[in-house]
Amino acid sequence: MGPGGRLKIVHVSTYDVTGGAARAAYRLHRHLYGLGHDSSMLVLHRHSDDATVTAFAPPGDVATRVRRRLRRWRIRRGFARYQAKRPSGVEKFSDDRSAHGAAVCAQLPRCDVVNLHWVAGFIDYRDFFGSAPDKASLVWRLADMNPFTGGCHYDEHCRGFERRCGACPQLGSHDARDLARRIWDRKWATLERVPRDRLNVVTPSRWLAGEAQRSPILGRFSITTIPNGVDVDSFAPRDRYLARDVLRIPRDARVLLFVADALGNPRKGFPALAEAIEGLRKVEGLLLLSVGRGEPPREIGVPHLQLGHITNDRLLSLVYSAADVCAIPSRHDNFPSAVLESLACGTPVVGFAVGGIPEMVRTGATGWLVPPGDVAAFRDAIAQLLEDRAARDEMAAECRRRAVEEYRLETQAGRYVELYRRMCRR
């Protein structure tokens, strides 16, 4: 540590600002930097122009390029046999290996702490943990279940990660020694060699902490829950009529908002939302407002204003402020940024009680949660809030209050600094 307890922290992430997990990592990094710590990011894909973010530069010598191509070929070959068998609606499946091997560690600057975030496709587990700087403490903030599964990012309730995976339903496999088993075994063998006090696992939700504790791969490490934070100055309630005028939304519309990095991601549940909207067509002036990449997977029978991908936080706050209700129909989720942002902007949330969402949304106070997959209850909860302006206004104040009291970036960053210092003292 430097003078005055100033820490040198390197955040390692596949992306810097693309996707909810990356934005959460970037927000933490920028706030630590603003507090005076020497915080930087090393990423595989850089999409910002931030000078504190460095893009990984693959070594260009001939021998390394050949090894990289061979590694990439082996990873693709291992997955190729399952591509045609995978059931529809499953998400990304990630290998523990990467084409870059130990080159990632070679580009880490000297530091007190290496904080891993969402690193799928970037770090190679064996090479990274085998060559990470000896004097640096390791923290791993989990964005999903992938670090302790055989490749899936959410296990769809199969619980295979508790027993070495294999016969993976997301691969369409019935082979107990399939790719998922091999990935799980490699992860276990790698992390088993890491001393317990060398790595601290951080989860944004208590739900994910419980899953990690049940994992033979990560369960032996210290696990700390630190909720993600949100900039409550950028994400704040704006004048509703002004927001609607800017977005060209009728002032008297009843606006239902859906936000996802990719609208077609099955896990985010747009089909469930579309099914619920089928029963809401009689709601006068109903309009669906959506933010995210790509096209939605289903047509809906009400007016739909699709804004595409938005990266500007101030503009996003106008979007949340223009909405009456934010719908979160996720089938599986950890600690979605859309919920945090909506709460900070004073917009009540309606969704399924999955993952870490019940830790964020208090039914009757900041929105409504219904049993997972119960589309009828989801529809009724949306309808009830859209019809009850007084309830929405009361919830809006409570949403904002809880966001400010519980999810400020200052609170999140302070807890990370405390953890970093505690690990450095060891």
N, C-alpha and C positions, 0 to 999 in steps of 0.2 A: 504494500500500500504506500501511496505517496504522502506528501505533507498534508496534514489536516484530515487524514483518513481518506484521501482521494484515491479511488479505485480505478484500475485499468481493466476494462471489461470488453471482451470480444463476443458479439452475438453471431452465431452461425445459423444460417437459414437458407433454404433452397431459393426463396424469393424474398424481396425486400418489402414490396407494397402490393403484391398481387395475391388476392385471397385473404380471407378473414384471419387465418393463422399468421400470415406474414405481416398483415397490418398491425396485429396485436404485438408482434415482436418489434416492429419498427416504432410503434408508439412508446413502448417501454424504453427502447434504446434512446430515442430522442429526448425523453423526459430525464433519463439518467444523465445524458449529455448536458441538458439544460441545468441540472443541479450541480454541474461542475466536475463530474466524473469523466474520465477519459474513456468514453464509450464509443465503439465502432461496430460495424457489421461486415461480415464476410459472407457473400451470397453467391449462389451459382448463377442466378438470373437477376440482373439489376435493371429495374425499370424506372427508378427515380434518378434525379440529377444531384442527389445529396452527396457532398464530398466526404461525409463520414461513412459512406457505404462503399465498400470495395468489391468489385466483381472478381470472382475466382478466375485465374488465368491458367488454363491447362498448359503444362510444359510442352514446348514445341520441338524438342529434340526427337530424332528419328526413333530411338529405342523406346522412349516413353509413348510416342504416338502409336507404335505397333502394339505395345502392351495395352494401351487404352482401347484400341480397336478389338483386341482379343477379348478383353474383359467384357466389353459391350456385346460382343457376339455371343459369349457364353451366357450372359444374363438373358438375352433375347431368346436364345435357343431353349433355355430352361423353361421359359414361360410359353413358348410357341405352341407346345403340344396341348395346352389347356385353352387357348383362345377360342376355338370353335365350340368348346364344351361349356363355357361360362354361361350361366343363366342370365336372362335379361334383367336389367334394373340393378345390377351390382355395380359398386364403385371401383375406383382405382385399386390395384393390387401392387404392392411395392416390395422389391427385393431388398435384402440387407446389404447386398453388394452394390458398389458403384464403379463406373469406369475409371474413376480418378484415384482410387487406392489411397496411398499415404501422401499424395501430393497436397491434399487439403491441409493436413497438419503442417506441412512444410511452409505454407503461406500464412500461418497464424503468427501475428506479432507477439512479442513477449507481453505477458499480461498476468493479472492476478486471478482472473476468472474467465473461463470459456463457458458461455451460456448457449447450449444447443436449443433450437426451437423445432420447427417442422423441417426435417432434413432429408426426406425421402428423395432418392435419386442423386443425392449430393455426397453424403458421407458413406464410406464403407465401414461397417461396424468393426470388423477385425482390425483393419489398418488404422482407423481413427483411434480406437481405444488402446491399441497397441503402441501408438506413437504420439499420443497427446502430450503436450508439455508437462514434464514432471512437477514443476513448481506451481502450475495453475490448478485452481479448484475447478471442478466440473459440475455444472448445473444443467439439468435437462428439463425444459418446460414442455410438457406434453400437450399437443393440440388435439390428439385423438388416441386411439388404442394401438396404432401401428407399431410403436417401439417394442411392445411385448406380445405381438401376435405373429403368426406365420405369414403375414403379408397383407391381410386386410386392414382397413383403417377403422372400421366398425364391425364387430363380429356378428351382427344380426342375430344375437342371442344364442349362437351355437355353443359358446363356452369352450371351444377347442383350445384356446390359449392356456387354459388351466391344466391341460393334459397333453402338451407337446404338439397340438394340432394334428394334421393328417386327415385324409379323406375329406378334404375341404369343400364344403358346399358352394363357396364362392368361386371355386375353380371348376365346379362340376365334376369333382373327383371322388372316387370310391377307394382309392389306393391309400392305405395308411402311411405309406412311405413317399408320399407325393412331394411336390415343391414346397407346400406349406410346412410339412414336417421338417424338411431340410433347412428351410429358412429359420424356423423356430429353434432347431438344434444348434445352428450356427450362432444365433443371437445368445442363446443360453450359455454356450461354451465361451463366447467372448466376454459377456458381462460377468460370468462367474469368476473370471480372473481379475476383475476390477475390485480393489479393496473397498470395503463398505463405506469408509469415511472419505473416499475419493470422489464420490458422486452423490449429489442430492437431486432427487426427482421433485419437480414442482408441477402441480396440476391446478388449472383454474377452477375446477369444481370438485366438490367432495365426492360426487358420483365417480369421476375418473380416478380419484385417489383410491376409492374402494376397489375399483377394477385392477389398478396397478398393484395394490397390496395382495390381491389374490393371484397375481402372476408369479410363477416361479422365476421368471427372468428378472423382474424389477422389484419383487416383493421384499427382498432382503435389504434394500437401500432405504435411507430416510426419505420419507415422502411428505412434502409440505404443500398445503393448499393455499394459493394466493390468487384470488380472483383477478381476472383481467380488468384493466382500468379504461376509462374513456375521458376524453377532453371535454369537460362539462362547460367550457367556454365556447368551443366550436360547435358542440352538440348541445343546443339549448332551445327552448321553445321560441319560435318566431311567430310573428303575426300571421294568423291562419289565412285571413283574406289576402294579405300581401303575398303569402306563399302560393296560394291558389292562382292569383293573378299572374305571377311570374311563370307558373307552370301551365297556364291557360286551362285551368280546371274551373268549372262553374262553382261559384261561391256556395250554392245551396246543395251541391252534390254530397252524397254519403260515400266517403272514400275509404276503401279497403286497400291496405298496402302490403305488398309481398317483396321481400328483399333477399337475394341470394347471389353469391358470386357468379354462379351459372344457373340460369333458370331451368335448364333441363336436367340438373342433377337429381336423380331419383330420390336420394336421401332427404332432400330439402322439401319434398312432398307437394309439389305443384299439382299433381293429379288429384290429391285429396282436397286441395283448395278448390280446384275446378268442379269437383263433385259437390262440394258444399255450396258453391255458388249456384249450382243448378236449382237448389231449393231456396235461393235468395232473390230470384228474378222479380218477385213482387215488391221488393224493397224499392221504394221510389227514389230515383236519382242515383242508384248504386253505380259506382265506377271503381274498377280495379286499377290500381297504380302499381307498376312493377319496376324494379331496378335490378339489373344483372345482365351478364353476357348471354348471347345466343337467343334462340327462340323458345318460348314455352312449349312443352310437349303436348299440350292439349288446347283446343279452342274452348272459349267460354262464351256464354250467352248474354253477356252484359258488356257495355263499353269498357275498353281496356286501353289505358295509356301506358305504353312501354317506353321507359326512358333510357334503356340500355345501361352500360357500365358507367358508373360515376365514381370518380376518385376524390373530388373536392369535398372536404368535410362540411364546409359552410353550405354548399349547394345541397348536400345530403340532409343537412338539418332542415332546410326548407321543405324537402320532400317529406320527411317525417312529420313536420309541423302541419303540412297540408292534409295529412291523413287523419281520419277519425279513429281507426283501429289498425294495428299492425298484426298481420297473420303470420304465425310461425308453425306451419304444419309438418315440421321435421319428423321423419320416421326414427331417426337416431341423431343425436347431437351432443356436443360437450358444453360449450359456453358461448353460444353464438353472439357475434358482435352486433348483429341486427337488433337483438333484444336490448343490449346495453345502450345502443344509440337511440333506440325508440324510447326507452325509459328516460334518458337524459333530455330528450326533446318533449317529454310530457305526453307521449302517445301510448295509450293502453295496449297491451299485448294479449292476443288470444292464440292458444296453441295446444299441442299435445304434451302431456306430462312425461317427457322422456329425458334421459341423460341429466345434464346439469340445469335444464330449464326450470324445474321446480324450485331451485335455489335462487333464481333470479326473479320469477314472477310470483307474486302472492295473490292467489285467487280471491277476488272480491275487493282487493286493495289496489293492485296495479294491473289488473286484467283478469282473464279467466283461463284456467287449464282444465283440460278434459282428458279422459282415459286415452292412452295411445290407440290410434286407429279408429276411434269412434267418430266417424264423420258427421253423423246426425247431431251428436252433442256439440261438435265443433261448429257446425252450422248454426245451431240454436244460440250458442254463446256469442257468435258474431252478430246475429240478428238482434239479440237482446241489447248489446252495447250500441249498435248503430241506431236503435230506436230510443235509447235513453240518454239524452244529452246531459242531463244533470249528473248521472252516474259517471259519464265520461269526464266531465269537468272535475269532479271530485277525484277520480282516479288520476287525472293528469297531474294534479298537484302532488299526489302521493308518489307518482312515478318520478317526478323531478326531485322530490325530497330524498328518496332512497338513492337515486343515482348520485346525488351530491354527497350524501353522507357515507355511502358504502363503496362507490366505484370510481372515485376520483383517481386520476393518474398519480397524484401525489401520494395517495395511500398505497397504491400498488408499488410504486417505485421505492417508497420507504421500507416496505416489507422485504423487497429484493435486496436492498442495501444491507439491511440487518442480517439477512441470510448469507450474503457474500462475505460480510465481515466475520461472521461466526465461522464460516468455513475456512477463511484465510487464517484465522487465529489458530485453527487446528494444525 
